[in-house]
């Protein structure tokens, strides 16, 4: 990750919820026409594994009352 991207992400964290939403919507509008190469099977497997690991971690956390 570049320094510029890190700075953008850090600034994003300082925004209010409404500012974040507005920014996300603008980024999506500007990237909708970008062409991305299809994900490989390995990429899909790694992403799925990450999601399942996050879900397992959430399920193992104690219930908050």
N, C-alpha and C positions, 0 to 999 in steps of 0.2 A: 504494500500500500504506500502510495506517495505521501509526502508531507502535506501537500495541498489537500488531498482527500482526507487525511487525518484531521486537518484544521477545519474542513467543512463539516465533518461528523461531530467534532467537538462543539462547533457553533450550533449545529442542529440540536444538540442536547440542551443548549441554553434557551431555545425558543419556547414560547408558550405552546400549548396543545393546538390552538387554532392556527398559529404560525406554522407549526409542523405540518398540519393537514394541508394548508395552502401550498407549502413548498413541495410536499409529496405529489399533490395534484399537478403542479406545474412541471415537475420532473417527468411524471408519467406522460403528460401531454407531449413533451418534447422528445420522448424516447419511443413512442408508440410505433414510429415508422422505421426505427433502426432494425437492421437485419442481423440477427445473431445466428451463429452456426448451431446446428442441432447438437444437443447433449449426447455424449457417448454413453454406452451402457455403464461404463465405470463411473462416470459423473453422476448418473441417475442413482446408482447403487450407493455411492458415497453420500449423496443428499438424503436419500431415504434412510440410510443408517443414522445420520445425524438427527433427523426428525424423530426416529424411534428412540434414540438415546435420550433426547430431550423429554419425550413423553414418559419414558420409564422413570426419569429423574423426578418429573412432576408428580407422578403417581406414588412415588416412594416418600414424598414429603408428608409430614404430619398434617392432618386436616386442621385448618384455622377456624376457630369459632368466633 
